[in-house]
């Protein structure tokens, strides 16, 4: 199970993303963004 997303690089539309603060995913977590932003890419990797 994925517990944190700290950095995304060259995944979907995320060329170089680094998180800040507490990025721990809780039992119920919603990932939202514009259409085509790469949400499905994160979920299925």
MARBA-3410 file (N, C-alpha, C, O; in Angstrom, 1 decimal):
45
0.8,-1.2,0.0,0.0,0.0,0.0,0.9,1.2,0.0,1.9,1.3,0.7 ~ 0.5,2.2,-0.8,1.2,3.5,-0.8,0.9,4.3,0.5,-0.3,4.5,0.8 ~ 1.9,4.7,1.2,1.6,5.5,2.4,2.0,7.0,2.3,1.6,7.8,3.0 ~ 2.9,7.3,1.3,3.4,8.6,1.1,3.7,8.9,-0.4,4.1,7.9,-1.1 ~ 3.5,10.1,-0.9,4.0,10.5,-2.2,4.8,11.7,-1.9,4.3,12.8,-1.7
6.1,11.5,-1.9,7.0,12.6,-1.6,7.6,13.3,-2.8,7.8,14.5,-2.8 ~ 7.8,12.5,-3.9,8.4,13.1,-5.1,7.9,12.4,-6.3,7.8,11.1,-6.3 ~ 7.5,13.1,-7.4,7.1,12.5,-8.7,8.0,13.1,-9.7,8.1,14.3,-9.8 ~ 8.6,12.3,-10.5,9.5,12.8,-11.6,9.2,12.0,-12.9,9.4,10.8,-12.9 ~ 8.8,12.7,-13.9,8.6,12.1,-15.2,7.5,11.0,-15.2,7.7,9.9,-15.8
6.4,11.2,-14.4,5.3,10.3,-14.4,4.1,11.1,-14.9,3.7,12.1,-14.2 ~ 3.5,10.7,-16.0,2.4,11.5,-16.5,2.8,12.9,-16.8,3.8,13.2,-17.4 ~ 2.0,13.8,-16.3,2.2,15.3,-16.4,3.1,15.8,-15.3,3.4,17.0,-15.3 ~ 3.6,15.0,-14.4,4.4,15.5,-13.3,5.9,15.4,-13.8,6.5,14.3,-13.6 ~ 6.4,16.5,-14.2,7.8,16.5,-14.7,8.8,16.5,-13.5,9.8,15.7,-13.5
8.5,17.3,-12.5,9.4,17.3,-11.3,8.6,17.9,-10.1,8.6,19.1,-10.0 ~ 8.0,17.1,-9.3,7.1,17.5,-8.2,7.7,17.0,-6.9,8.0,15.8,-6.8 ~ 7.9,17.9,-6.0,8.4,17.5,-4.6,7.4,18.1,-3.6,7.0,19.3,-3.6 ~ 6.9,17.2,-2.8,5.9,17.6,-1.8,6.5,18.3,-0.6,7.7,18.2,-0.4 ~ 5.7,19.1,0.1,6.2,19.7,1.3,5.1,19.5,2.4,4.0,19.3,2.1
5.6,19.5,3.7,4.7,19.2,4.8,4.4,17.8,5.0,5.2,16.9,4.5 ~ 3.4,17.5,5.7,3.0,16.1,6.0,2.3,15.5,4.8,1.2,15.9,4.5 ~ 2.9,14.6,4.1,2.3,14.0,2.9,1.8,12.5,3.1,1.6,11.8,2.2 ~ 1.7,12.1,4.4,1.2,10.8,4.7,-0.2,10.6,4.3,-1.1,11.4,4.6 ~ -0.5,9.5,3.5,-1.9,9.3,3.1,-2.6,8.5,4.2,-2.1,7.6,4.7
-3.8,9.0,4.5,-4.6,8.4,5.5,-5.5,7.3,4.9,-5.5,7.2,3.7 ~ -6.2,6.5,5.7,-7.1,5.5,5.2,-8.1,5.9,4.1,-8.4,5.2,3.2 ~ -8.5,7.2,4.3,-9.4,7.7,3.3,-8.8,9.0,2.7,-8.7,10.0,3.4 ~ -8.4,9.0,1.5,-7.7,10.1,0.9,-8.2,10.4,-0.5,-8.4,9.5,-1.3 ~ -8.5,11.6,-0.8,-9.0,12.0,-2.1,-7.9,12.7,-2.9,-7.3,13.7,-2.4
-7.7,12.3,-4.1,-6.7,12.9,-5.0,-7.5,13.6,-6.0,-8.3,13.0,-6.8 ~ -7.4,14.9,-6.1,-8.1,15.7,-7.1,-7.3,16.6,-7.9,-6.3,17.1,-7.4 ~ -7.6,16.9,-9.1,-6.9,17.8,-10.0,-7.7,17.9,-11.3,-8.7,17.3,-11.4 ~ -7.2,18.8,-12.2,-7.9,19.0,-13.5,-7.9,17.7,-14.3,-7.0,16.8,-14.0 ~ -8.8,17.6,-15.3,-8.7,16.4,-16.2,-7.4,16.4,-16.9,-6.9,17.5,-17.3
-6.8,15.2,-17.0,-5.6,15.1,-17.7,-4.4,15.4,-16.9,-3.3,15.6,-17.4 ~ -4.5,15.6,-15.6,-3.4,16.0,-14.7,-2.5,14.8,-14.3,-1.4,15.1,-13.8 ~ -3.0,13.6,-14.5,-2.2,12.4,-14.2,-2.6,11.7,-12.9,-1.8,10.9,-12.4 ~ -3.8,11.9,-12.5,-4.4,11.2,-11.3,-4.3,9.7,-11.5,-3.9,8.9,-10.6 ~ -4.8,9.2,-12.6,-4.9,7.8,-12.9,-3.5,7.2,-13.0,-3.3,6.0,-12.5
-2.5,7.9,-13.5,-1.2,7.4,-13.6,-0.6,7.1,-12.2,0.1,6.2,-12.0 ~ -0.9,8.0,-11.2,-0.4,7.8,-9.9,-1.1,6.6,-9.2,-0.4,5.8,-8.6 ~ -2.4,6.4,-9.4,-3.2,5.4,-8.8,-2.7,4.0,-9.3,-2.7,3.0,-8.5 ~ -2.4,3.9,-10.6,-2.1,2.6,-11.1,-0.7,2.2,-11.2,-0.3,1.2,-11.8 ~ 0.2,3.0,-10.7,1.7,2.7,-10.7,2.1,2.0,-9.5,3.2,1.7,-9.3
END
